[in-house]
Amino acid sequence: MPESAHQPFQRPQSLADLYFSFTLLALQGFGGVLAVVQRELVERKRWLTREEFVEEWAVAQIMPGPNVVNLSLMIGSRYFGLRGALAALAGMLSLPLLIVLLLAVLYAQVAQHTGVAGALRGMSAVTAGLIVATGLKLMPALKSHPLGWRSALLLAVLCFIAIALLRLPLLWVLLALGGAACYWTYRRLKA
């Protein structure tokens, strides 16, 4: 258990704290930033509990747009309303946008190099590993969920089979399995 687990939960100190925190989060990874976001917001800054993070992340995933941007909007709004949501959003997008534009110009110059293609394949493997590691780290939060970890694991396996093996469209899998999970949770809570 991390040393910070015994410290009380905190909140962002100001709009500038939100902006710079989300700017740093955005700069720590492109694409699969779930592991970084969870570590920063739950373990380091202590703005959310594990359970709150899992719930907020689930909502962020079903909203249109990038998950971590949705999460930043929700956290900013939670602490400072609309101004907080806008500060967190600006932190997520401003500096990373400049970097992506510069990288696009650079990539156009080296796109045909085989070393670049190999590096990109290696980065995707690392990202997949970070996502799996974060999922394993968040599993203890399922102990307090009405479905429990076995049911969540069953839903995860069904999702993997539907998307990775059967190549079903993500939208339909999310609607079917997400709807079933919501109904199942509702029934458990009602009982």
N, C-alpha and C positions, 0 to 999 in steps of 0.2 A: 504494500500500500504506500503510495507516495507520501512524502513528508507533509505536503500541503493538505492532505485529507483531514487533518485535525483543525485546520484554520476555518473560521466562519466564511460563509459565502459572501461575495462582494458584488459590487455593481460598478459600471464604468464611472470614472470620476467626472468626466465632462464630454462634450461633443468632440473635442479634440482627441481625447483618449479613445473614443470610438473610432474616429477617422484613422488615427495612426495605428491602432490595433488591427483594424481590418486591412489597412494598407500592408502592414507586415505579414498578415495572414495570406493575402493575395500574392505577395512576392515570394512566399515560401514554396509555392508549387503551382503548376499549371495543370489543369485537368483533375486528377485524383487527389484532392486536398483534404479528404475526410479525416485521415489520420492526424494531420497537422491541426485542423480546426478543432477536433475533439480534444487533443492534448492542450491546446492553448486556452480554449473557452471553459473546459471542465477542470483540467488538472492544474494549469498554471494560473490563469486569471480568476478561476472559480466564479464565473458569472452564471453558470448553470450547473445543476446536478447531472449525474449520468442519465437519470430517468428523464429529466427535462430535455437534455440534449437529444436523446433518442426520440422523444415525442416531437420536438421542434424539427429535427432532421426528417422525420417521416412526413410531416406537413410540407416541408421545403421540397421534398422529392416529388410530391404530387402536384405542386404548383407549376405553372408554365415558367420556363426559364432555367438558368443554371442554379443548381441546388444551393451552393454556398452563397450566392448572391441573394437568393430568397431568404436564407437563414440570417444573413447580415441585416436585411430589412426587418425581419421579425424581431431580432435582438435589439436593434436600434430603436424600433418602435416601442418595445417593452419598457425600456428605461427612459426614453426622452420623447416619445411620441413621434410625430411626423418629422420633426427636426433631427431626431436621432436616426430615424430610418434613412433620411437623406444623407446624413453624415457617414453612416456605415456604408451606404451604397457608393458614395463618392470615394471612400477609402478602398473599397473593393475594385473600383473601375479606373480611377484617374491615372495613377502611375503605371499599373499593369497595361493600360491601353497604349501608353507611350512606348513601353518596352516591346509590346507585340508589333507595333508599327515599325520600330527599328529592326526587329528580328525578321519581319517580312521582307524588308529591303535587303538585309543580309542573306536570307535564305534564297532569294531569287538569284543571288550570285553563286551559291554553292550547291544548289539543289541536285545537280547531276553527279556529285561526288559520292562514291559508294560508302565511304566512312560515315557520311551524314545519315544515310539510310540505316546503317547498322546501329548507330547511336540512338536513333529514334526507336528502333525495335527494342533495344535494351532498356530505354526509359519506360516503355509500355509495360515490360515485365516487372520492373521495380514498382510501378504504380499499382499493378494488380496485387503484388505482395503487400503493399501498404494498406490497401483496402481490406484484404483478408485479415491482416493483423489487427486492424481497428475493429472489424466485426467481432473477432475473438475477444478483444479487450472489453467490448460493450456487452457481451453476453451476460455477465452477472446482473445487468439491469433488467433482464427478462424474468428474474426470480419474482419480482413484484408485479409483473404484468399478469392480467387475468388468464391469458392463454398459456403462460409458462414457456419454458425453453423448448420442450419437446414439440409442442404445436408450432412454435416459431420456426424450428428447424425443419419440420415437415413442409411448411409453407415456403421456406427458402429452397428446399430441394425441388419442390414442384415448380417454383419459379425458374430455377436453373434448367430443369428438364424442358420446360415450355419454351424458354428463350434460346438457350445454347444448343440444345439437341433437336428440338422440333422446329426451331426458327419461327415461332409464332410472333406476331407483332407485339411490341412492348405495351402499347396502349391497351390491347385486349387482355393481355396477361395481367396487367395492373388492375384493370377494371374487374376482372373475374376473381383473381386471388385477393386483391385489396378489398373488394366488396364482401367476399366470403370471410375474410379475417375480421372486418368490421362487424359483420352480422354475428359471427362466432363470439367475438369479444362482448358485444351487446348482450347476447344470450347468457354468457357467463356472469356478467355484471348484474343482470336482472335476477338471476338465480341466487 
